[in-house]
Amino acid sequence: MDKEINIAYETLFELLRREKTREEIQKIDEGFFNNVIGYLNEERELIKKLRIKQDLFASEELRKAEIKDENVRKIIRELYEKRERKIINLALDCSRTDSSIIDTSHLLKEEKVFYECIVELFNRFRKGLLFNLLRGEKIDENICYKDFKENEKFEEDSSINLIEPGVEGDGLITESLIKLKFASEIPKFVGQDMKEYGPYSAGQIEDIPLAIADIFLKSGNAERVV
C-alpha cells in the first residue's frame, strides 16, 4: 500500500522549491500523484459549496479558494515540467552511456515509464541516424515510423557501439577518450559497448570514453586531467 502523504499548498510549494534549487531530481514518495488528485478534488468540492452560498462571507472565501486553486495548479504544472526536463536529461545520458550508471531511484513509477520510452527513442535515432552517418551508410527509414521495431541490423553487438565514436588520423572510427581523476570510489559497470569499466578508486587516473566521462564530471565524482 502506498504511504499516505499529507498534501497541502505548503507541501507542494516546498517540493517545487527543492526541485528548482537542486540539480538532481528529488525524491517524492510513491502515491504522490494520487494524493495530489485527492487534494485537488477536495478543493473543488469546497469551491462548489461556497458557490451555493449567497452571503458576503462565502463570497470572500470563494474568491480566496479560487485564487488558491489557480496557484496550486501553476505549482503542479511547474513541478511536473522541472522533473520532466531532468528525466529527459537522464534519458539522454543513458542513451549516450549505459543505464547501469544512471540513478533513477528517485523517479516515480509513472516517471520511469516515461524515462524508458525516451531512452528507447534516443537509442532508435542514435543507431538509425548517427551511426549510419558515421559508417557512411544510408539512413534507416524505419526511424520515422511510430511502430518502429529494431531489426537485426541494429541489434546490440560488438560491432555497434552506443558511445559516440571519434575518428583517428587513419580514418578508423574509435571511441573518444579523456583522462579523468576520480574523486570517489566507482564500482565496476558494463557500458553499452559491452566493455567492463572500473572499479575505480579515489584518486585513480584513467582514460574514459567521452560520453561516460561527462556523467562523472557532472556528478562531481571525477575531474578532468589536462
N, C-alpha and C positions, 0 to 999 in steps of 0.2 A: 504494500500500500504506500502511495506517495506521502511524503512528510507534509503535514499541514503547514501552510505558510500564512502568516498574518500580513495580508496585503493592505497597504494604506497609501495615501498620497505621499507621505514622507518616505515610505519604503521605496516606492518607485523612483522618487527624486534622488535618493541616495544611490540606488543601483545605477541610474543614469550618470551621476557624478563620478562614480568609480570607473564606469566604462569609458567615460570621456577623458579621464585624467591618467589612465594606465594603458600601457601599450598592449599587454597581453589580454586576451579575452577573459572576463571574470567569471567565477563560479556562481551559478544560480541553481538553487535546489530544484530537483525534479518535481513536477507538479506546478511549476511557476505559471505556465500558460493557462491551465485550468483555474488556478486561483485568481488570475487576472480577469478571466471571463466572469467568474463568480462575483468579483468586486464590481466590475462594470455593470452587471445586471442588477446588483443591489442599488447602485447609484441611479440607474434608470427607473427602478421602482420608486425610489424616493422622489425623483422628479415628477413622475406620473401622479403620485399622491399630492404633491404640492400644487400641481396644476389644477387639481379638482377643487382645492380650497379657494375661497374667494376673499379672505381677509388680507389686510395690508401686511401683516407679519409673514404670512405664507408667501406673498409676492416677493418680499425681500429675500426670504430663504430660497425661493425658487431661482432668483437671479444669481445668488451665490452658488447654488448647486449646479446650475448650467455652466457658469464660468469654470468651476472646479472640474466638471466633466470634460469640458473642452481642453483644459490644461493637462488633465490626465491622459487624454488621447494623444496630445502632442508629445508628452513624455514617452509614452509607449512606442509611438512611431520612431522617435529619435533613438530610443534604446535599441529597438529592432535594427535600425539602419546602421548604428555603430557596430553592433555584433555582426551584422551581415557583411560589412566591409572587412572585419577581422577574419571571418570564416573564409571569405574569398581569398584573402592573402595566405591563410593556412593551406588552402587547396592548391594555390599556385606554387607554394613552397614544396608541397608534397609531390606535385607533378614534376617539378624540377629535380627532386632528390629522391626520397624514399619515405613512405608513411611511418616506418619504424622510428624515425627521429622527430616526428611531428606530434606534439602533445595535443590531443583532442579530448582530454579528460573533463574539461570544463564545458563541453558542448552538451546541450540538452538533446534528448533522443531525436526530436524533430530536426534540430540543427545538424545532427550527424548525418541524417539522410540528405539534407541539403548539401553538406560538405562532400559526401561521397559522389553525389551527382555531378558537382562541379569538377571534382578530381577526374572523373571519367571523361567529362567534356574537354578539359585541358589536355588530357592524355591523347584523346582522339585527334585533336588538331596538331599536337606536338609530333605525333608519329605520322599522321597522314599528310601533313603540310610541311613542317620544318625539316624533318628527317629525309623526306623525299627530295626537298630542295637541296639539302646538303649532299645527297647521293647523286644529284643531277638527274633524278627520275621524275616522271610525270606525277603531278599532284593527284592523290586519290580522290575521285569524285564522290565517293560514298560519305565523306565527312560532311557533306552538305545536307544529308538526309536525316530526319529525326529518328528513323528506325535503324540507324547505323549499327551494325554489329561488326566487331573487329574480326577480319578474316585472317587466314593463316599467314598472310604476308606480314601482318603486324603483331603476330604472337610474340610475346616477350621471350627472347632467347639471347644467346651471347652475341648475336650479330646486330642487335638493336640496343643501343644504349640510351636510356632516358635522361642521362646527364648531358647537358649541352656540350657538344664537342668543339674543339678548336682545330686549327689547321697548321701543320708543321711546314717547314720550308720545302719539303719534297712533295707537298700536295696531299699527303696522307692525313685522314681525319683522326684526331686524337683528342683526349679529354684535356681541357684547360685546367691547369693546376695552380694553386697559390700556396705559399708557405704560411702555416698558422702555428702560433704558440698557444697551447691550451691552458686555460685558467682554472679548470676543474677537471675531475675525472669523468671520462666519457666511456660508457660500456660499448662492447662490440655490437655492430649492427651491419645489416646487409643492404647495400644500395640497389637501385633498380637496374644497375648494370650487372647484378648478380655477384658482385665482388664484396668481400668482407672488409670492413674498416674497423680500426680500433682493436682492443680497447686503448684509450689514450690516458695518460696520467697528467696531472697538473704540472705545467712547465715543459711538457714534451713538445717538440717542434716537428711538424710533418708537412709534406706536400699533400694537399687535399683538393679534390675536384671543385671547381669554382662554385657550382650551384649548392653543393653541400656546405662549403666553407661559408657561404653567405648566411646560412641558417645559424651557424655557431657565432658568427660576428654579430648578427642582430640580437642574439640571446645573451651576448656578453660572456659566453663560455670560452671565447678564444680571441686573440688579437693577431692582426696580420704582421708578419715579419718581412721587412723590406730588404 
